[in-house]
Each structure stands twice: as structure tokens, then as C-alpha cells.
């Protein structure tokens, strides 16, 4: 569905992405993990068209989108749920959700309406707070709105940038379950970027590790969960400790 | 649950219509008092400019400290086309709006690549450049001596030469402007503008072309200012560059902030407060400080701005609407008195 090949992106003179290559298949959850500054958010921004790559290709459903405009990429079915939710604080939950379908609203109000109801069925909690300003919601509720807003775009590929950031462990569990359900209910392909490596690998089909702009490990998420290096570096369980256990 | 998309916003015209009728009846009460009429007319000019600015500042979250330039472009274009070229007034207004939109488009493309303080400074600089043009392009503008002999406005054979006549014209323009702005705000475009105000990254991520919207709303606000400027030129029949200098832009900004940047009526309310307080100050201050110059005004409004920003960051309009809402809801759900017959304890046992 999405093929990223030899992708190089710069922020000014800073070489952030250094020849990224990976592939996501339709209907799967692909997790990308890595520490701060690895280039995860830049990668999502580059796929979404917010940053322009210096070289390399991004092919989505057999069509190259490497240098496309953001709005055209959204129309093609890729949506980004940005880091820290970035929901619109002053706008109501209803407005926030409707903004997700901004590019379809003008010509396809009826279908937007149907999707709106579907999203509310998916997040029943939001039904009770439609008129509440986004800024007054809790972190978990805001994340629901952000994901709901993404769903309103009717995406084929949803990219989530650290949805667990700043949330309590129980809420993180809920969010991960929501992603699994989303894949099942809507058939959405998901590219998930996370620092919460364990949570991400547990729900993903495939995954990779990004380190200083390069993919260092790639494979099945279940295999990565057992990988010694990942256990040492990202899960915080050293070999010594494991032996003790 | 009410999911009807047509009911996202309160589109009721009841409140605005009542206000419109009151405004349209006012001149009949003050028919003989030209001072009051001219005060209301000035509120009308400023309201038109600030309504456009409210769209830009309050909804799109961008700033402009150069709108006096567009106000001046409208005024000088109308003056030149009607007084010098002897053309009909509507052509002057139209050409003024076209020039203002073209200038705002040319300026807006590079300027809206900037954000925050840099954007404010760039628009301020633009205002100063246009002011210099007004001052130095003497063959067209008359320079600092001003532009004399602008004819009273005449539209479709009707001449608006008295305050009484002009009052209706300007307020119809104001209401059309507010109505148009309200329709924009209560639409998909309005949501897009507010999302840009909220978070540019998130707006981009959901596919909103933020540069396009910033530019479009800047052009629209320039057109509002230009039309107000054209009407102003015909009303006062004499203009000079000092009317369109930097301080005028700052006053426009003050009006918007005082009125409330997040409300489409904020511009009108801010303009009314600014004009009324300004007139009041002109009366009161000389009695307290006999030799005070006109500069006291900016000091007063500066202090007022700080106070409003601290205690009413959403402006006075929000407080007014909140007050009206409270009164109307109290009126609608009038509580039953605890001492009324129905609620007495004895009734319970009946």
C-alpha cells in the first residue's frame, strides 16, 4: 500500500532522514519505534507532505506522492494524527470532528454526516460532549477526538504520532485497543509511531526501529518484541535482569 | 441526539434583526442632532473596517497593523475617480476595492510566510510605506495639503449629502458586511479559519491549505477597509494622509480587541466603545487638564486595552452576549417562587 524508498529529508542543513526504506501492507498496523530525535515525526511529516524530501520516493497505492501538496495527499486517503493531539481548543468537539472531513464536506455533506454518526458510534463517550470546547477535555478524550477527526477524513492510511504521549497507562491501553478495533471496524491501515515500544509492538503486525534517521531493525512485531537488542535498549530489561528472573 | 449538520450554528436572525431595526429607527429620534448622527456614522465606518479585521485577527489568528493603508487606498481612489476623473461614485468604490485587493494580494503572499511579531512588523512597515505614498504622490493625493472637493456620495441617482441620508447608507453597508462575515464564519470556511487560529500544523495535517485561507481573508479584510475608506472620503469630502497613518491602524486593532476578537459583532461593539469614549474624553479631559493635547487619547486607550486584555481577554462583546443570554434564559425559564401557592408544603399532601 505504501512504499517508502531511499528517503532523505533535511531540516535546513540538518540531515534528519537518511535513506529510509520500508513498506506497509494494506490492513496492517505498522509500528515505528525509536528514541527522541530519531526522525519519527519528520518521517510522518514527509509522508503527509508537510516536509519535502530532498531525495527518494514515497509511493501510495502505486502513485508517487513524494512531492505532493498536503491537501492532495489527504484527498488520496492519508491522514496524520499529529503529536500531542493538536485538537482545536476553542472549537467544539463537533467542529473538531467535522474539520476532519473538511476536504469532502463541500461536495459530500450526506456521506460526511453518515461518517460522523459512525465515528460517534465508535466513540460513544464523545456523544455526550459534542458542544464542549476541545480544550476542556481530558488527555484521553482529546486523543479520542484527534483519532475521530482522523477517521472523519475516511483515510485508507492513518498515521498516528505518539498517541500515548502524556496519557496514564490505563488510557494508553484503551487507545491501543481503539486502534486494534479501528483496524477491524474500518479496515484502516495504521502507521503508528510510538515511544511506548511495548504497547506499540503488542498491537502491531510489522514494525521497525528508527535510530538517528535510519531504520536499524525491521520485521514482524512479535519477533521484535523478543529481540534482545530491543529488550535491552527500548524495553529497559537487560539480559542480566532477565537471567535473574 | 441532534446530529443535524444544519444546526451546527445558531443561524437565528432574530437578534440581528431587532438590532438592525433599532439602529434604523435611531436617526428618526435624533433627526435634528447632527452631532449624534455623525458620531454614529463614524462608528459605521470603523465597524466596517473592524469587521473585516475581526475575520483576520479573531478567526484566522493573523495580525495586521497596516489596515489604515487599505482604508486610505479606498478613500484616495474614490476621491480621485469622482473628483478628478468625474466618474460615478460606485466606480470609485469598486476600483478602490479592486486596488486594495490587488495590493493586499501582492503584499500578503510574502508577508504571510511570517508569523507572530514578524508578521505584525511587516504589516506595520507596509502601512508606513503606503502612508509615504499618500504623502509624496502629490499629483494624485495632494500630499500633506490634502485632497479637497470630493463630491458627496451619489449612488444610482440618489445623493447622500446629509448626515441623515448617509446614516442609512453606512449602516446598511455595515449590516451587509456583518451578515456576509457571519455567513463565512458559520461555514466550512469559518471552521477552517478557526482551525488555523488553533493550530497550523493540525490544520495542515487535515488538508487545509492554510496559506490560501490566510491570503483570502487578508484580501477580504482589505476590501472591507477599502469600502469603508471610500464611503468615508465621500462623507467628509476632504482627506489628508494623516488620517491613514500608523496610529489609525493601531486604533483599529484596539477597537477589535476591546470589542472581542472571537465574535463577529466584536468589531462593531469595539468601534462604538472607541468612538463614544473618544467623544467623552474630548469633553471631560480639558475640564481636568486644561492644556491637554490630543495625545491623551492614546494613553487612555492603551490603559483600557491592557485592562481589557487582563480582565476580559475575549473582549466586551463576549461579556455583553453572556449577559443577554443570562437575561433571556432567566426570562424563558422563570423559576417558580418557593413561596408561591404551588410549591408550598401543604400542596404536597393534597
Interface residues (C-beta under 8 A of the other chain):
Chain A: X48 X50 X69 X70 X71 X73 X74 X75 X79 X80 X81 X82 X86 X87 X88 X89 X90 X91 X94 X95 X98 X99 X100 X102 X103 X105 X106 X109 X112 X113 X116 X117 X120 X127 X130 X149 X153
Chain B: X1 X3 X5 X8 X188 X191 X192 X194 X195 X197 X198 X199 X201 X202 X203 X204 X205 X206 X207 X208 X209 X262
